[in-house]
C-alpha cells in the first residue's frame, strides 16, 4: 500500500514538474531569439545611422560645393542650355591642348576685302596643308574666392612659329564676398561683345569667322582690361555689365598710352521655352580712341574715335527633347561701326566720318548624335569714301562684300571633330573665290565646357 502511494505521488509530481520544466526551456529559447533579434536590430540601426550620416555629409557637400567646383555668379539664372558647369577642376590645375589643322584650296589668289582694312588674324589663312592655331590652356580655382585661366596660342606668321598670349585672367567666385550675382574678371580675356567673341575659335560651328568679326575685330577682341557682370534677380536670365580696356587691340590698335582708352557696356536677356527650347538676345557697345590703327599689312592707318555697336540673337531647339540626339540652332549678329577721324594711306591724312554695317545669320542642325550640317551668310556694307581715299585700299567701288558657307562635321566624342566646309566669297566686285576646307580639331587633357 505504501509502495503504491509513493508511486502515485511520484507520477503526479512528474506530471506537474514536466510542463513547468518544458515551459522554462521554451522561455529560455524565446529569450535567446529575442536577444538575437535585438542585437541584429541594434547592429543594423547603427549601420543605417552611419550610412545616413555619410549621405547627409555628401548631400551637404553637393549643395555647398568647395571653391574648386564653384561656378561664377554670372552662371546663375541663365537658360538651361547655359547653366552648365564651366569650371570642374580641383585645386590642381587642369591642363589642356587643342590641336587644330586643315587643308584648304582656293580658286582665287586674292582675298582682299574691298573697302575695308583687316588685321592679320582676319585674313583667310594659308592654302594647302597647314597647322592652324593650336592652344595650350591651364586653369584652376586659385582658392575659394578666385578662378584663374591662361591660354597660349601657337601660330605661324611670316614663316615663323610664334607663341601669343590669348588670355590670362582671374575671375571672382561666389565666395569672394561680392553681392550675389556680381562677378569681376581682370587681365586679358575674350570680352563680352556679341556671341562669338567670348568663344575660342575651335568652339565655332564653322572653320572660319564671319566677315564682320574678321573686319571689325580681327576675329576676336581680347584686349587687356577689367570687366564686371551682374545677373539680376529676375525670373528671366537678365545680365548687365561693362568694362574698361587698355585699347591696344583692334578695332583700336596700339595707342601708345597707359590707358584705359576704351570702355564697354552690355545687357542680355534669355530664358527657356518649355523643356526643349531656349533663347538669348543681347546688345553691346564698345567705344574708344584709335591712335594709328594699322591694317592691310601697314598700308592703311586710322586715328580717331571708334564706336562699335553689336546686337546678337541665339535660339536652340531640341525636337526630341534631348539635345544630345537632335538640335537646331539659329544664330545671328548685327554690327555697326561709327568712326570719326582720319585715314592715312601714304599721301597724308584724309578726314573720314562715316558708319558701316555688317552682320551674319547661320543655322546648324544636329540630325544625328555625331553629325551636324550648317549654313551661314555674312555681309558688309561698303563705306562711302571721301575723294582723298578714292583708289586706295579703302575704296571698294561700292561693292558690298558677302560670303556663303556650308559645312558638315562629324564629332566622334567631345574631344575630336572633323569638318568639311565650302565657302563662296565675293569680296571684290567681279571676284568670286570658291574655297574648300577640311579641318580637324582634337582636344587633349582637361577642357572646360563652353558657354551657351
C-alpha positions as CSV (number, residue, x, y, z in Angstrom):
1,X,0.0,0.0,0.0
2,X,2.7,2.4,0.9
3,X,4.6,1.5,-2.2
4,X,1.6,2.2,-4.3
5,X,1.1,5.6,-2.7
6,X,4.7,6.6,-3.3
7,X,4.4,5.6,-7.0
8,X,1.3,7.6,-7.4
9,X,2.8,10.6,-5.7
10,X,5.9,10.4,-8.0
11,X,3.8,10.2,-11.1
12,X,1.7,13.2,-10.0
13,X,4.9,15.1,-9.3
14,X,6.3,14.3,-12.8
15,X,3.0,15.4,-14.3
16,X,3.3,18.7,-12.5
17,X,7.1,19.3,-12.9
18,X,7.5,18.2,-16.6
19,X,5.3,21.0,-18.1
20,X,7.0,23.5,-15.9
21,X,10.4,22.4,-17.0
22,X,9.3,22.4,-20.6
23,X,7.9,25.9,-20.2
24,X,11.2,27.2,-18.7
25,X,13.1,25.7,-21.7
26,X,10.8,27.4,-24.2
27,X,11.1,30.7,-22.3
28,X,14.9,30.4,-22.4
29,X,14.8,29.8,-26.2
30,X,12.4,32.7,-26.8
31,X,14.5,35.0,-24.7
32,X,17.6,33.9,-26.7
33,X,15.8,34.6,-30.0
34,X,14.5,38.0,-28.8
35,X,18.1,38.9,-27.7
36,X,19.5,37.9,-31.1
37,X,16.8,40.0,-32.9
38,X,17.5,42.9,-30.6
39,X,21.3,42.6,-31.3
40,X,20.7,42.4,-35.0
41,X,18.4,45.4,-34.9
42,X,20.9,47.4,-33.0
43,X,23.7,46.5,-35.4
44,X,21.5,47.3,-38.4
45,X,20.4,50.6,-36.8
46,X,24.0,51.5,-36.2
47,X,24.9,50.7,-39.8
48,X,21.9,52.6,-41.2
49,X,22.8,55.6,-39.0
50,X,26.3,55.5,-40.2
51,X,25.2,55.4,-43.9
52,X,22.6,58.2,-43.3
53,X,25.3,60.3,-41.8
54,X,27.6,59.7,-44.8
55,X,24.7,60.5,-47.1
56,X,24.0,63.7,-45.3
57,X,27.6,64.8,-45.5
58,X,27.7,64.1,-49.2
59,X,24.5,66.0,-49.8
60,X,25.8,68.9,-47.8
61,X,29.0,68.9,-49.8
62,X,27.0,68.8,-53.1
63,X,24.7,71.6,-52.0
64,X,27.7,73.7,-50.9
65,X,30.4,72.9,-53.4
66,X,34.0,73.7,-52.5
67,X,35.8,76.5,-54.3
68,X,37.3,74.0,-56.7
69,X,33.9,73.5,-58.4
70,X,32.2,76.7,-57.7
71,X,30.6,78.4,-60.6
72,X,30.9,82.2,-61.3
73,X,28.0,84.2,-60.2
74,X,27.2,85.0,-63.8
75,X,26.1,81.5,-64.4
76,X,23.1,81.8,-62.1
77,X,19.7,82.3,-63.7
78,X,20.9,81.6,-67.2
79,X,18.9,79.5,-69.7
80,X,19.1,75.7,-69.1
81,X,21.5,75.3,-72.0
82,X,23.7,77.9,-70.4
83,X,23.6,76.5,-66.9
84,X,26.5,74.1,-67.5
85,X,29.4,73.8,-65.1
86,X,32.3,75.6,-66.7
87,X,34.9,75.1,-64.0
88,X,35.0,71.5,-62.7
89,X,38.7,71.1,-61.7
90,X,40.2,70.6,-58.3
91,X,42.9,72.9,-56.9
92,X,45.4,71.1,-59.1
93,X,45.3,72.9,-62.5
94,X,43.5,71.3,-65.4
95,X,45.9,71.3,-68.5
96,X,44.5,71.0,-72.0
97,X,45.9,71.2,-75.5
98,X,43.9,71.9,-78.7
99,X,45.3,70.6,-81.9
100,X,43.8,72.4,-84.9
101,X,44.8,71.8,-88.5
102,X,43.3,71.9,-92.0
103,X,43.7,71.5,-95.7
104,X,42.5,74.5,-97.8
105,X,42.0,75.0,-101.5
106,X,41.1,78.4,-103.0
107,X,40.1,79.3,-106.6
108,X,41.5,82.9,-106.3
109,X,44.9,84.1,-105.1
110,X,43.5,87.5,-104.0
111,X,41.4,87.6,-100.8
112,X,41.4,91.4,-100.0
113,X,38.0,92.6,-98.6
114,X,37.3,95.6,-100.8
115,X,36.7,98.8,-98.9
116,X,38.0,97.5,-95.5
117,X,41.3,97.3,-93.8
118,X,41.8,94.0,-92.0
119,X,44.3,92.7,-89.5
120,X,46.4,89.6,-89.9
121,X,44.1,87.3,-87.9
122,X,41.2,88.4,-90.1
123,X,42.8,87.1,-93.3
124,X,41.5,83.8,-94.9
125,X,44.6,81.8,-94.0
126,X,47.1,79.7,-95.9
127,X,46.3,77.4,-98.8
128,X,47.2,73.7,-98.7
129,X,48.1,71.6,-95.7
130,X,48.6,73.8,-92.6
131,X,48.7,73.6,-88.8
132,X,46.2,76.2,-87.7
133,X,46.2,78.0,-84.4
134,X,46.8,75.4,-81.6
135,X,46.2,76.2,-77.9
136,X,47.6,75.4,-74.5
137,X,45.3,76.1,-71.6
138,X,46.0,76.0,-67.9
139,X,43.1,76.7,-65.5
140,X,42.2,76.1,-61.8
141,X,40.5,77.6,-58.8
142,X,43.0,79.8,-57.0
143,X,41.2,79.4,-53.7
144,X,37.6,79.8,-52.5
145,X,37.3,83.3,-53.9
146,X,39.1,83.3,-57.3
147,X,39.4,81.3,-60.5
148,X,42.3,81.7,-62.9
149,X,43.0,80.7,-66.5
150,X,45.7,81.2,-69.1
151,X,45.6,80.3,-72.8
152,X,48.7,80.5,-75.1
153,X,48.2,80.1,-78.9
154,X,50.9,78.7,-81.2
155,X,50.6,80.2,-84.7
156,X,52.7,80.5,-87.8
157,X,53.2,84.1,-89.1
158,X,55.5,85.1,-91.9
159,X,57.1,81.7,-92.0
160,X,57.9,81.5,-88.3
161,X,56.1,79.8,-85.4
162,X,55.2,82.2,-82.6
163,X,53.6,81.9,-79.2
164,X,50.9,84.5,-78.5
165,X,49.2,85.1,-75.2
166,X,45.4,84.9,-75.9
167,X,44.1,85.0,-72.4
168,X,45.4,85.4,-68.9
169,X,42.8,86.4,-66.3
170,X,41.3,85.8,-62.9
171,X,37.6,85.8,-62.1
172,X,35.8,86.0,-58.8
173,X,33.8,83.1,-57.5
174,X,30.7,83.0,-55.3
175,X,32.8,83.1,-52.1
176,X,34.6,86.3,-53.0
177,X,32.2,88.4,-50.8
178,X,30.6,90.3,-53.7
179,X,26.9,90.7,-53.8
180,X,25.0,87.7,-55.2
181,X,25.1,87.8,-58.9
182,X,28.1,90.1,-59.3
183,X,31.3,88.8,-60.9
184,X,34.6,90.5,-61.7
185,X,37.1,89.5,-64.3
186,X,40.5,91.1,-64.9
187,X,43.5,90.5,-67.2
188,X,43.4,89.6,-70.8
189,X,40.3,87.7,-72.0
190,X,37.8,87.2,-74.7
191,X,35.5,90.0,-73.6
192,X,31.7,90.1,-73.7
193,X,30.9,91.6,-77.1
194,X,28.3,89.8,-79.1
195,X,28.1,86.0,-79.2
196,X,31.2,84.7,-80.9
197,X,33.8,87.0,-79.3
198,X,33.6,85.2,-75.9
199,X,34.4,81.8,-77.5
200,X,37.7,80.3,-78.7
201,X,37.7,79.7,-82.4
202,X,37.9,75.9,-82.0
203,X,34.4,76.0,-80.4
204,X,32.9,77.7,-83.5
205,X,30.4,76.0,-85.7
206,X,32.4,76.9,-88.8
207,X,36.1,76.7,-89.8
208,X,36.4,80.5,-90.1
209,X,34.6,83.5,-88.6
210,X,32.0,85.7,-90.4
211,X,33.1,88.8,-92.4
212,X,32.1,91.3,-89.7
213,X,34.2,89.6,-87.0
214,X,37.1,89.4,-89.3
215,X,37.0,93.0,-90.3
216,X,35.8,94.9,-87.2
217,X,37.5,92.7,-84.5
218,X,40.4,90.9,-86.4
219,X,38.4,87.8,-85.4
220,X,38.4,88.4,-81.6
221,X,38.7,91.4,-79.2
222,X,40.9,90.3,-76.3
223,X,42.5,93.5,-75.0
224,X,43.9,94.0,-71.5
225,X,41.4,95.2,-69.1
226,X,38.8,94.6,-66.4
227,X,35.1,93.7,-66.8
228,X,32.1,93.3,-64.4
229,X,28.9,91.5,-64.9
230,X,25.8,91.3,-62.8
231,X,23.0,88.8,-63.1
232,X,19.8,90.4,-61.9
233,X,17.4,88.6,-59.5
234,X,14.6,88.2,-62.1
235,X,12.6,85.3,-63.5
236,X,14.3,85.6,-66.8
237,X,18.0,85.4,-67.2
238,X,19.0,89.1,-67.1
239,X,22.6,90.3,-67.1
240,X,24.2,93.7,-67.4
241,X,27.9,94.6,-67.4
242,X,30.7,96.7,-68.7
243,X,34.5,97.1,-68.8
244,X,37.5,99.3,-69.1
245,X,40.3,98.3,-71.5
246,X,43.8,99.5,-72.5
247,X,42.7,100.0,-76.1
248,X,45.7,98.2,-77.8
249,X,43.7,95.6,-79.7
250,X,41.6,96.1,-82.9
251,X,39.3,97.9,-83.5
252,X,41.6,100.4,-81.8
253,X,45.2,99.4,-82.3
254,X,48.4,100.4,-80.4
255,X,47.5,103.6,-78.5
256,X,50.9,104.1,-77.0
257,X,49.3,105.4,-73.8
258,X,48.9,103.9,-70.4
259,X,45.1,103.5,-70.8
260,X,42.4,102.8,-70.3
261,X,41.5,104.1,-73.8
262,X,38.3,102.0,-74.3
263,X,35.2,101.0,-72.5
264,X,32.1,98.8,-73.0
265,X,28.6,98.2,-71.8
266,X,26.2,95.3,-72.4
267,X,22.9,93.8,-71.5
268,X,21.5,90.4,-72.2
269,X,18.1,88.6,-71.7
270,X,17.4,84.9,-72.0
271,X,15.2,82.0,-71.0
272,X,13.6,78.7,-71.7
273,X,10.5,77.9,-73.7
274,X,9.2,74.6,-72.3
275,X,11.7,71.9,-71.8
276,X,13.4,71.7,-75.2
277,X,13.8,75.4,-76.3
278,X,16.0,78.3,-75.1
279,X,16.8,81.8,-76.4
280,X,19.1,84.7,-75.6
281,X,19.4,88.3,-77.0
282,X,22.0,90.9,-76.3
283,X,23.0,94.5,-77.0
284,X,26.6,95.7,-76.7
285,X,28.7,98.8,-77.2
286,X,32.5,99.1,-77.4
287,X,34.0,102.6,-77.7
288,X,37.5,104.0,-77.7
289,X,40.2,106.1,-79.2
290,X,42.4,104.7,-82.0
291,X,45.8,106.1,-82.5
292,X,47.4,104.9,-85.6
293,X,45.5,101.6,-86.1
294,X,47.4,99.8,-88.8
295,X,45.7,97.3,-91.2
296,X,46.3,95.8,-94.6
297,X,49.9,95.0,-93.7
298,X,50.7,98.6,-92.8
299,X,49.3,100.2,-96.0
300,X,46.4,101.9,-94.1
301,X,46.3,103.5,-90.6
302,X,43.4,105.2,-88.8
303,X,43.4,107.7,-85.9
304,X,40.2,108.9,-84.2
305,X,37.1,107.9,-82.3
306,X,35.7,104.4,-82.9
307,X,32.3,103.2,-81.7
308,X,31.2,99.6,-82.3
309,X,27.6,98.6,-81.7
310,X,26.6,94.9,-81.7
311,X,23.3,93.0,-81.3
312,X,23.0,89.2,-81.2
313,X,20.3,86.6,-81.0
314,X,20.6,82.8,-80.4
315,X,17.8,80.2,-80.3
316,X,18.1,76.5,-79.8
317,X,15.5,73.8,-80.1
318,X,15.8,70.1,-79.4
319,X,13.0,68.4,-81.4
320,X,13.1,65.2,-79.4
321,X,13.7,66.9,-76.1
322,X,17.2,65.6,-75.9
323,X,19.9,67.9,-77.4
324,X,22.4,65.1,-77.5
325,X,20.4,63.4,-80.2
326,X,18.9,66.3,-82.3
327,X,19.3,70.1,-82.0
328,X,18.6,73.1,-84.2
329,X,20.5,76.3,-83.5
330,X,19.7,79.7,-85.1
331,X,22.2,82.5,-84.5
332,X,22.9,86.0,-85.8
333,X,24.8,89.1,-85.0
334,X,24.5,92.7,-86.4
335,X,27.4,95.2,-86.3
336,X,27.6,98.9,-86.8
337,X,30.9,100.7,-86.7
338,X,30.9,104.5,-86.4
339,X,34.2,106.3,-86.9
340,X,35.2,109.9,-86.8
341,X,38.9,110.6,-87.6
342,X,41.4,110.4,-90.4
343,X,42.9,107.7,-92.6
344,X,46.5,107.8,-93.8
345,X,47.2,105.9,-96.9
346,X,50.6,107.2,-97.6
347,X,49.7,110.6,-99.1
348,X,48.8,112.3,-95.8
349,X,45.7,112.1,-93.6
350,X,42.2,112.2,-95.1
351,X,39.3,113.1,-92.9
352,X,36.7,110.3,-92.5
353,X,33.4,110.4,-90.7
354,X,31.1,107.5,-91.6
355,X,29.3,104.5,-90.3
356,X,29.3,101.0,-91.9
357,X,27.1,98.0,-91.1
358,X,27.7,94.3,-91.2
359,X,26.2,91.0,-90.0
360,X,25.6,87.3,-90.4
361,X,23.0,84.7,-89.9
362,X,23.5,81.0,-89.6
363,X,21.7,77.7,-88.9
364,X,23.2,74.5,-87.6
365,X,21.2,71.2,-87.4
366,X,22.4,68.2,-85.5
367,X,20.5,65.4,-87.3
368,X,22.3,62.5,-85.6
369,X,24.2,62.5,-82.3
370,X,27.6,62.7,-84.1
371,X,26.6,64.6,-87.3
372,X,25.8,68.2,-87.9
373,X,25.1,70.3,-91.0
374,X,25.1,74.1,-91.2
375,X,24.8,77.1,-93.5
376,X,25.9,80.7,-92.9
377,X,25.6,84.0,-94.8
378,X,27.6,87.2,-93.9
379,X,27.7,90.6,-95.5
380,X,29.4,94.0,-95.1
381,X,28.1,97.4,-96.3
382,X,30.6,99.2,-98.4
383,X,31.8,102.5,-96.9
384,X,31.4,105.8,-98.7
385,X,34.9,107.0,-99.1
386,X,35.9,110.7,-99.5
387,X,37.7,112.0,-102.5
388,X,41.1,111.6,-100.9
389,X,40.6,107.9,-100.5
390,X,39.4,107.1,-104.0
391,X,41.7,104.4,-105.5
392,X,43.1,103.4,-102.1
393,X,42.7,100.1,-100.3
394,X,39.6,101.5,-98.7
395,X,37.9,102.2,-102.0
396,X,35.7,99.2,-102.6
397,X,34.0,100.7,-105.7
398,X,30.6,100.5,-103.9
399,X,30.7,96.7,-103.7
400,X,29.2,95.1,-100.6
401,X,31.4,92.1,-99.7
402,X,29.5,88.9,-98.9
403,X,30.2,85.3,-98.2
404,X,28.3,82.0,-98.1
405,X,29.4,78.9,-96.1
406,X,28.1,75.3,-96.0
407,X,29.6,72.8,-93.5
408,X,29.3,69.2,-92.5
409,X,31.0,67.9,-89.4
410,X,31.4,64.6,-87.5
411,X,32.1,64.6,-83.8
412,X,33.2,61.2,-82.5
413,X,33.4,62.5,-78.9
414,X,33.7,65.8,-77.1
415,X,37.4,65.6,-77.8
416,X,37.5,65.1,-81.5
417,X,35.8,66.7,-84.5
418,X,36.4,66.6,-88.3
419,X,34.7,69.2,-90.5
420,X,34.3,69.7,-94.3
421,X,33.3,73.2,-95.4
422,X,32.7,75.1,-98.6
423,X,32.8,78.9,-98.9
424,X,31.9,81.2,-101.7
425,X,33.3,84.7,-101.1
426,X,32.6,87.7,-103.2
427,X,34.9,90.2,-101.5
428,X,35.5,92.4,-104.5
429,X,33.4,93.4,-107.5
430,X,33.6,90.6,-110.1
431,X,35.9,88.4,-108.0
432,X,34.4,85.1,-106.7
433,X,36.5,82.8,-104.5
434,X,35.5,79.2,-104.1
435,X,37.1,77.7,-101.1
436,X,37.2,74.1,-99.8
437,X,38.4,73.4,-96.2
438,X,38.9,70.1,-94.5
439,X,39.5,70.7,-90.8
440,X,40.3,68.6,-87.7
441,X,40.1,69.7,-84.0
442,X,41.5,67.5,-81.3
443,X,41.3,68.2,-77.6
444,X,43.9,66.6,-75.3
445,X,43.6,66.7,-71.5
446,X,41.1,68.6,-69.4
447,X,39.0,71.2,-71.1
448,X,36.0,73.1,-69.5
449,X,32.6,73.2,-71.1
450,X,31.9,76.1,-73.4
451,X,29.4,78.8,-72.7
452,X,25.9,78.9,-74.1
